Structure formats: structure tokens, C-alpha cells
Amino acid sequence: MIYRLDRAQGKLVPNDPPFAKCEPGSGPRHFTFHPDGRHAYVIEEISSTVTAFAYDAEAGTLKSLQRVSTLPQDFKGASTCAEVQVHPSGKFLYGSNRGHDSIAVFAVDGRMGTLRPLGHTPTQGRNPRNFALDPSGTFLLAANQDGNSIVSFRIDPDTGALAPTGQVCAVSRPVCVKMIKP
């Protein structure tokens, strides 16, 4: 759903058009903007996909550009998606796979906003429901809800690859991790 702010009335009203369309049955879950303000991404829980959109800020509209799987081509098990975030540099996008228990890594085309799969990093736990990128873009913390852990990964600034730091925090059923600028 897309809303605009009616400043005179101080309320949100449906935009025209009032929504962006995703594939039926895909289960759009989380949404994020690219730092360029011209692109946005939605992770689709049920279909384990990410849809890239072009964003027109003036009109408040989203135009679908591409839809890509968050899972390896040879994966055969059950998996759903949860979180999606763009790296602060705008060069990479990350999405969590629950079932495959991984973070999918994508390169972002800086001009087009489209995605190119780079690989998958196991989260070292089960059911990575949420993750957070630190404001500097150096670390990703993955919350493994059914693994009772938050696992720290270092982000390679050139490739977007994730490498475990060895830091694991035992937490009972973590479902959300947030980072804020100090």
C-alpha cells in the first residue's frame, strides 16, 4: 500500500495508484529504500524472492523492474524470507532465508537498481528471522530465532561477502535486531 501525507488535514491518504503490485501469492513482507531514493525492494516471504522497483518520489509510485530468488537454484527444501536491507553504500542488498538458514547477498546495479545474486552465507543457526547492518556498513548481526543466537558477520566492502567474526551472543528466541547511530 502507498500513502501520501495530506499536510492540510494532517493525515495519510491513499496515493493514486494506492499500491504497488507484487506477484499473487508471493507474500510481500518487508520493504526498504535504496540510499539513492530512486529504487526500492520488497522481500516476498512465501515465494522466497525479492522484487526491485523504480521509485518516483514526486508521484509516489513504484514500477517493478525485476524479481529474483533468494535461494540457491539447487535448493529443494522449505524456506521463507523475512528481512531485507540495502548496505549503506548502496552496492549490496541482503535478505534472510528461514529454512535455508542463510543470508542471500546481491550486488545492486547503481544505475538500474537491479540485483545480481552473489551467494548465500549460512547464519550458523536456525530461522534467521531478522538481521541488522551497523550504520558504518562494517557488520551484519543475524538473529537466529530458533537457534537462540545472534551471530556477527564482517562485511567485505568490495564484494559484500559476509565472514563470521566468531562473536555469537546466546539470546532466547531473538526476533528483532536494531542498530542506531550513536
VENPESUL-V726062 format. One record per residue. RES is the residue in three letters. SS is DSSP state (helix for helix, strand for strand, loop for the rest). D_FIRST is the distance of its C-alpha to the first C-alpha in Angstrom with 1 decimal. Layout:
res=RES ss=SS d_first=D_FIRST
res=RES ss=SS d_first=D_FIRST
//
This chain:
res=MET ss=loop d_first=0.0
res=ILE ss=loop d_first=3.8
res=TYR ss=strand d_first=6.7
res=ARG ss=strand d_first=10.3
res=LEU ss=strand d_first=13.4
res=ASP ss=strand d_first=15.9
res=ARG ss=loop d_first=18.9
res=ALA ss=loop d_first=21.3
res=GLN ss=loop d_first=19.8
res=GLY ss=loop d_first=18.6
res=LYS ss=strand d_first=15.2
res=LEU ss=strand d_first=11.5
res=VAL ss=strand d_first=10.5
res=PRO ss=strand d_first=7.8
res=ASN ss=loop d_first=8.4
res=ASP ss=loop d_first=10.4
res=PRO ss=loop d_first=9.1
res=PRO ss=loop d_first=5.8
res=PHE ss=loop d_first=4.2
res=ALA ss=loop d_first=6.5
res=LYS ss=loop d_first=9.0
res=CYS ss=loop d_first=10.8
res=GLU ss=loop d_first=14.2
res=PRO ss=loop d_first=14.5
res=GLY ss=loop d_first=15.9
res=SER ss=loop d_first=15.1
res=GLY ss=loop d_first=13.2
res=PRO ss=strand d_first=10.8
res=ARG ss=strand d_first=12.0
res=HIS ss=strand d_first=12.1
res=PHE ss=strand d_first=11.0
res=THR ss=strand d_first=13.6
res=PHE ss=strand d_first=14.7
res=HIS ss=loop d_first=18.1
res=PRO ss=loop d_first=20.7
res=ASP ss=loop d_first=21.2
res=GLY ss=loop d_first=17.9
res=ARG ss=loop d_first=17.7
res=HIS ss=strand d_first=16.2
res=ALA ss=strand d_first=13.6
res=TYR ss=strand d_first=13.7
res=VAL ss=strand d_first=12.0
res=ILE ss=strand d_first=14.6
res=GLU ss=strand d_first=14.5
res=GLU ss=loop d_first=16.6
res=ILE ss=loop d_first=18.2
res=SER ss=loop d_first=19.1
res=SER ss=loop d_first=20.1
res=THR ss=strand d_first=18.6
res=VAL ss=strand d_first=16.9
res=THR ss=strand d_first=15.0
res=ALA ss=strand d_first=15.8
res=PHE ss=strand d_first=13.9
res=ALA ss=strand d_first=15.5
res=TYR ss=strand d_first=13.7
res=ASP ss=strand d_first=14.8
res=ALA ss=loop d_first=14.8
res=GLU ss=loop d_first=16.4
res=ALA ss=loop d_first=14.0
res=GLY ss=loop d_first=10.8
res=THR ss=strand d_first=10.3
res=LEU ss=strand d_first=10.4
res=LYS ss=strand d_first=13.3
res=SER ss=strand d_first=14.2
res=LEU ss=strand d_first=17.7
res=GLN ss=strand d_first=18.9
res=ARG ss=strand d_first=18.5
res=VAL ss=strand d_first=21.2
res=SER ss=strand d_first=22.6
res=THR ss=loop d_first=23.0
res=LEU ss=loop d_first=26.2
res=PRO ss=loop d_first=29.7
res=GLN ss=loop d_first=30.7
res=ASP ss=loop d_first=33.4
res=PHE ss=loop d_first=31.5
res=LYS ss=loop d_first=32.0
res=GLY ss=loop d_first=31.0
res=ALA ss=loop d_first=27.9
res=SER ss=loop d_first=25.2
res=THR ss=strand d_first=21.6
res=CYS ss=strand d_first=19.6
res=ALA ss=strand d_first=18.4
res=GLU ss=strand d_first=18.2
res=VAL ss=strand d_first=17.6
res=GLN ss=strand d_first=19.1
res=VAL ss=strand d_first=20.6
res=HIS ss=loop d_first=24.2
res=PRO ss=loop d_first=25.0
res=SER ss=loop d_first=27.1
res=GLY ss=loop d_first=24.1
res=LYS ss=loop d_first=26.5
res=PHE ss=strand d_first=25.2
res=LEU ss=strand d_first=22.2
res=TYR ss=strand d_first=22.7
res=GLY ss=strand d_first=21.1
res=SER ss=strand d_first=22.6
res=ASN ss=strand d_first=23.9
res=ARG ss=strand d_first=24.9
res=GLY ss=loop d_first=27.8
res=HIS ss=loop d_first=28.9
res=ASP ss=loop d_first=28.9
res=SER ss=strand d_first=28.3
res=ILE ss=strand d_first=26.4
res=ALA ss=strand d_first=25.5
res=VAL ss=strand d_first=26.4
res=PHE ss=strand d_first=25.3
res=ALA ss=strand d_first=26.6
res=VAL ss=strand d_first=24.2
res=ASP ss=loop d_first=25.6
res=GLY ss=loop d_first=25.7
res=ARG ss=loop d_first=25.6
res=MET ss=loop d_first=23.3
res=GLY ss=loop d_first=20.9
res=THR ss=loop d_first=21.7
res=LEU ss=strand d_first=22.9
res=ARG ss=strand d_first=26.4
res=PRO ss=strand d_first=27.2
res=LEU ss=strand d_first=29.9
res=GLY ss=strand d_first=30.5
res=HIS ss=strand d_first=30.0
res=THR ss=strand d_first=31.5
res=PRO ss=strand d_first=32.4
res=THR ss=loop d_first=31.2
res=GLN ss=loop d_first=34.6
res=GLY ss=loop d_first=33.1
res=ARG ss=loop d_first=31.0
res=ASN ss=loop d_first=27.3
res=PRO ss=strand d_first=25.9
res=ARG ss=strand d_first=22.8
res=ASN ss=strand d_first=22.2
res=PHE ss=strand d_first=23.9
res=ALA ss=strand d_first=24.2
res=LEU ss=strand d_first=25.6
res=ASP ss=loop d_first=28.1
res=PRO ss=loop d_first=27.6
res=SER ss=loop d_first=30.5
res=GLY ss=loop d_first=29.1
res=THR ss=loop d_first=32.3
res=PHE ss=strand d_first=31.3
res=LEU ss=strand d_first=28.6
res=LEU ss=strand d_first=28.9
res=ALA ss=strand d_first=27.8
res=ALA ss=strand d_first=27.5
res=ASN ss=strand d_first=29.0
res=GLN ss=helix d_first=28.1
res=ASP ss=helix d_first=30.7
res=GLY ss=helix d_first=33.1
res=ASN ss=loop d_first=33.4
res=SER ss=strand d_first=33.3
res=ILE ss=strand d_first=31.6
res=VAL ss=strand d_first=33.0
res=SER ss=strand d_first=33.4
res=PHE ss=strand d_first=33.2
res=ARG ss=strand d_first=34.4
res=ILE ss=strand d_first=32.3
res=ASP ss=loop d_first=34.5
res=PRO ss=loop d_first=33.5
res=ASP ss=loop d_first=34.7
res=THR ss=loop d_first=33.4
res=GLY ss=loop d_first=30.6
res=ALA ss=loop d_first=32.6
res=LEU ss=strand d_first=32.6
res=ALA ss=strand d_first=36.0
res=PRO ss=strand d_first=36.6
res=THR ss=strand d_first=38.4
res=GLY ss=strand d_first=40.1
res=GLN ss=strand d_first=38.5
res=VAL ss=strand d_first=37.1
res=CYS ss=strand d_first=36.3
res=ALA ss=strand d_first=36.8
res=VAL ss=loop d_first=34.0
res=SER ss=loop d_first=33.4
res=ARG ss=loop d_first=30.1
res=PRO ss=loop d_first=28.1
res=VAL ss=loop d_first=24.3
res=CYS ss=loop d_first=23.1
res=VAL ss=loop d_first=24.8
res=LYS ss=loop d_first=24.0
res=MET ss=loop d_first=26.0
res=ILE ss=loop d_first=26.5
res=LYS ss=loop d_first=28.6
res=PRO ss=loop d_first=32.0
//
